[in-house]
Amino acid sequence: MERKAQVRKATGVGLVTLLIFVLQHTVLAGLAVSPVTQHIEVKPGKKASFTISLENNQRDQKTSPCPVKIKILDFKVSDEGVLSFGPENKHERSAADWISLDTNEITLKPGESKTIKGTVTAPLDADGDYWASAMVSMGETKEGEKGVQVKLRTATGLFIRVVRRTHVERGTITDVNVIIPAFETGPLKKELSEIDQYKINEKQSLKIKAKIKNEGLISIKSKAKAYIYNENMKKIATVPLYVSRNNVLPGDTRWFTGIMSQPLPAGEYRLRVIFSSEDSKRQLMKDTELVISQDLADVWAKNVGNENNITKLEFAPEKIDLKLNPGRNTSISFQIKNQGLNTIAANCRIEKSEHDWLELKTSDFTLAPNSSTSMPCSIKVPADAKAGVYKWSVIIEMEESGLESTTKKQTVQYSVPITITID
């Protein structure tokens, strides 16, 4: 009997909450799709299996059944991390032709869930990482049929590693661009809208962009930071670099960007960019020169106020309270927004507790100024859980861009309480 390869499901659970559309008295249900991504290992010439879970999370009996279609599509990721789907995005390491599903069209009644089974068949000459997507479409009607006319889509990423030998990550830093602050004469900031103020503040900040290229056969999950040193090679500033998708696939390139709003004194500096891998201890480093003239330093210091030195995270909701029954499994999430003018890097963990019901789906993230991310969590309540109130705290430790000489504490800690009540 052929041995099934290991399937490593990503920790995220995709939740697509669809607005309720009332068109000709027909309501489009909500749909939960999981996992968002999964990583599948298979040997050359062998097969591996995987599953995709679909659930109609609208339980109102007045809700109409939800038509769902699943199609295997190619996708590409741009330098900026933007996804593009469809046959026109076919690439050399496409796995679309290797993947088959036991069905590609189902209908889900309110509250109903189904599992789609898939099979990956790897060619004998395959080696390294390949990828495709399972695009889930909902709300589509046939021509001439009355009812829902809205079509919404979400995708599950399928990342396949063909295990032929031990692979080594091969990345290169191809570009480092430094964008010097620009100051233009115009209306006072206080007279502008919040959006226009942000745009001006961004132009009046130091921006660092670094590009990594994956020249190997396996993907690289990267993190990046920039460090600024003075003429005596003393580190004076740290700038975390953010990216929308840090998983750089074979053959791809990706820009990482950092912003520091605090003004630098006049002088000659060395800027060092360091990329590190989440899966190995390998690092990439590239140095470049940075010169701040006296005129620029004077204008920069004059135009930038103390508010540029403040970075704050906003949480929505600020706390989570749930009422659950024993044996209930569910997913929750909260939004984290960077309200400051500097890029940040954050690490997340659950404060120690005697109950291990709560699991984070990601342990770290980076954020650009004025941007946000979602922190997904899963909760598994044991069937024998006793009635009572159970509490946890999600700890977020944030590191922000800034001058080390003026920032007494570059790492700030936040906490989001989560309470579960069992009747």
N, C-alpha and C positions, 0 to 999 in steps of 0.2 A: 504493500500500500504506500502511495506517495505521501511523504511527510509534508505537512503544511508548514510553511515558513511562519516566523513570528510576525504578528501584526502589532505595532506599537501605536495605540491611539493617542492622539494629542489630547492634552488636558482640557482644551476648550470645548464647550458645548454651545453650538450655534443656536441662537433663538431668533427667529424671524417673526416678529409680531406684526401682523398685517392689520391695517386699519379696516374697519367694517365698511364695506361698500354696499349701498342699497341701490341696485340697478334692476328695474323691472321686478321688484319684490324678491330679489335673490341676494343673499348675504354671503360674502366671501369669508371663509373661516380663517383662523390663525393657524400657523404651521410651525412646529419646532423641528429643526433638522440637526442631527448630531452624528458624528463629531464634525467640527469645522474643518479640521485637517486630520489626516492619519498617515502614518509612515509604515510602509509595508516592506518587509525583507523577503527576498526570494533568490534562489540559486539559478544560475543559467540553465535554460531548458526546462525548468520546473514551474509549478503552479503555486499560488498562494491565494487565500480567500480573505475577504473583508466584508463588513456590513455597514449599511447606512440606516439609521433609525429616523422614522418620520412619525410625527404625532400631530393630529388635529387637536390643538389645545383649546378650542372653543367647545364648551360642553352644553351650551344652550340647544335644546332640541329644535328650536326654530331655525337654527343655523343650517344652511344647505350643505350637503356633502362637498368635500373639497377635491376637485380634480387635480392630480399631480402627475407631471412627466419628468423623467430623469434621462438626461442625455450626456454622454461622455464627450467632452470638448477639450481642445488644446487651449493653453493660455500662455501669455508672456508677461513678464514684469519689466517695467521701464526703469531707467536710471533713477527716477524719483520714487519708485515703488508703486506705480500705478498698474493695475491689472487690466489686461485686455483679453477677452475670450472670443473663441470662434475658430473656424477652419483656416481663416486667413492668418492666424497666429501659430500655425504649425511650425515646429522647430526640430532641430537635429536630435534632441533627446526627448522626443514625444513618446509617451506611453499609451496614447489614446487607442492605438490599434491592438494593444495587448489586453485591454480590459473588456470584459463582458458582464452583463447584469442578468439575473434570472427573470426580471421584468423591468420595463421602462415606463409603465403607465399604470397608475392605481387611482382609486378613489377612497378618501378617508371620511367616514362618518364623524359627527361631533363626538369628541372624546376618544376616538379610535386611534390606535398606533399600529404601525407595520414596520417590518424590517426587510430591506432590500439586500439580497446577497450578491456579491460581486466576486469575480475571479480574475486574477492577473496571471498571464502566461508569458514568461520571459524568454526571449530568443536565446539560442545557444551562445551567440557572440556578444551578448549584452554585458556591460561592465560599468558599475558606478550608479549614479543617481539619474532617474528619469521622472517625468511628472505629467499629469493631466488633471482634469477636474470632472466631477459629477455635478452637472448643472441641474438644479431642481427648479422647475417652473410650475406655477400654480395660477389658477384663475383664468386659464385660456378656454375659450369655447370654440366649437366647430363653426364653420361658415354657415350662416343662416339660422343658427341656434339662438334662441332667446336666453337671457340670463346675464351672467357676469361677463363683462367685456374687458376686464382688467387683467393684465398679465404681469406678475412679479416673479423675480428670480433670486435665488441664492445658490452659492456653490460650496461644495465640499472638495478641498484640495487633496489629491491622491499623490503622495510622494513615494516613489518606489526605489529601493536600493537593491541592486543586483550584487549579491555577495560572491565575488569571484576570488578576491584576495584582500589583503589589508591595504586600505587607501590612506593617503596622506593629503591633508588640506594644502592647496597651493593658491595662495592669494597674493596680490601685488597692489600696492598703493600707486595708482597711476597719475593722480592729480591732487594738488592742494592749492586752493584758491583763497586768498585773503581779501575781503572786501572792506575797505577803509570807511569809517563813518563819513557821511556827507551832510553838510549843513547848508540849507538854502533859505533865502529870505522869503518870508510869507507871513500869513496871519498868525497870531499868537495861538499856542496850543489850546488854551482855555476857551478859545472861540470856535474850535473845531469839534466835530462829532467824535465819539469814542473810537470809531473805526479809523477815521482820518488821523486821530492822535496816535493810534497804534502804528499806522503806516509810517508816520514821521519818526516815531521813536525807534522803529526798526532800521530806518535809514541812518539814524544817528547812533547806531550801535556797531560794534565790531562783529563781522560775520565771517565764519570759517567754514569752508566746504572742502571735504576730502572724499575722493572716489576710490573704491576698492574694486578690483577685478578678480573674479574667480577663474583661474586658469587650470583647475583640476577637474576631477571626475565626480567629486562629491560636494554637496552644498556646504557653505560656511555660515554659521550663525555668529554674527559679529557684534561687538561693542566697540565704541570708539570714544576717545577723549583727546583734547588738545591741551597742551601745557605751554605756558609762556614763561621764558627765563630771561633774566636781565643779563647785562654784559659780563657779570661775574658767575653766570650759570646758576643763579639762585632762582628757584621757582617762585613766581610772584602771582600766578593766576592759573586757574583750572577751568576748562570749558567742556562740559559734556556735549557730545554730538548726538543729535537725534536722527531717527530714520523711521519711516512708516513701516517698512518690512526689512528686518535685519537678516533674514535668511537669504543669502546670496547664492543663487543656483549656478551650476556649472556653466561657464561661458558668459554669465551675466556680469554687469557692473552696477554699482549702487552708490549714490551720493549720500553722505552723512553731513549734517549741518549743525553748527553751533553758533549761538549768539551771546555776546557779553555786552551789556549796556553800560557798565561802569567805565569811566574814562581812565585811560593809561597816561602816565606822565611822559614827557618827551624823552626819547632815547632809542637805542638800537636793541632789538630783542631777537631771541631765537624762539620760533614756534615749532613745537614738536607734536606731531600727530601719532597716536598709537592705537592700532587696531588689535583687539584680542578676540580669541574664539571662545565660545561657550562650551565647546566640546573637546577642546584640547588646550594645552598650555602655550601654543604657538602665538607669537606676537609679530606684528608688522610695524615698522617705525619709519617716519619720514620727517626731515627737518626742513624748514624754510626760514628766510630772514623777514623780520618785521621792523619797519622804521616808523616812528611817530615823531613828526616835526614839532618844533615848539609852537608854531602857529596853530597846528591842528590840536595839539594838547590844550592850548588856551581856549580855543573855541569849544572843544569837546567838554571841558570842565565847566565852562560858562553856561552851556545849553542843557546840560544834564543835571536834573535835580536829585534829591535824596530818594525820591520814589523809585528811581531806577535800581537802587540797591536792595529793594524789597521784593522777595519772591514768596508767593503764597499759593497753597493748593486749596481748591474749593471742592467739597464732596457733596454729591447729591444721590441719595439722601445722606445726611450726616450720621444717621444711625439706622439700623435695620431691626425691626421687631416682627417676628413671625409666630403664628399659631399653627402647629403641625400635629399630626397624629403619629403614633408609633408605627414604624415601618415605612414612613414616607420618605421618598427621595425627590429632591427638587433642586433647581438652580436659581441663584440670585445674582445680582450684579449691582455695582454702584459706579457712578461716573466721577472721574477725577479731572479737574480742570486746572491748568497752570495759568494763574492770573497775573503772573509777573512778566518782566521783559527779558528774562534770561532763560536759556535752555536748562533743563533739569534731567537728572538720572535718579531713579528711585528703586529701592529694594523693598519687597513686601514679605511679611511672614505673619503667622498666627501666633499670638501670645500663648504661652504654654497653658494647657488645660488638661484636666483628667479625662475629658471626653474628646475623641478624635472624629467627630461627626462632620466637621467643617474642613473643606479642602480648597485651597486657592488654585486657580487654573493657570496662573502665571506668577512668577516670583519677582520680575523686574520689568521696567519700562523706561522709555525716554519720552520727553514731551518738549515740543517747541513752545515758544511764548504764545499765549492766547489760544492754546489747543487743549484737547481733552482726550481721554481714553476710558475704556470700560474695564472694570476689574471683576471678572466672573468668578463665582464660587459655587461649589456643589455641596449639598447637605444630604447626608444619609443617616436618618434616624433609625436606630435599631428597633426591631419588632418588640423587644422586651423593655423598651425605655419606660421609665416610671414617670408619672405625672410630676410636673414641677417646672421651674424656670432655669434655663441653662444659658450661660453667657460666655461669649468669646470677644476678643478684640483683634482686628486686623491692624498690624503695625506697618506704617509706611515711612521709611527713612529716605528723605530727599536730599540729594546733593545738587547745588545750583552753581551756575557759572559765577565767577567773581574773583576779585583780588584777595589774595590771602592776607595781605597786610591790613585790609580794612574790614574783612569779613571774619568776625570772631568765631563764628560757628557756621561753616559751610554746609554741614549736615543737620537737617531739622527733622524731628520726628512727629508724626501725626498718628492718630488712632481712630478707627471707625468701629464702634461697638455693635455687636450682633447678638440679639437675644431671641431665644426660641422658647415658647411656652407650650407645654404639652398638658392637655386637660386630662 
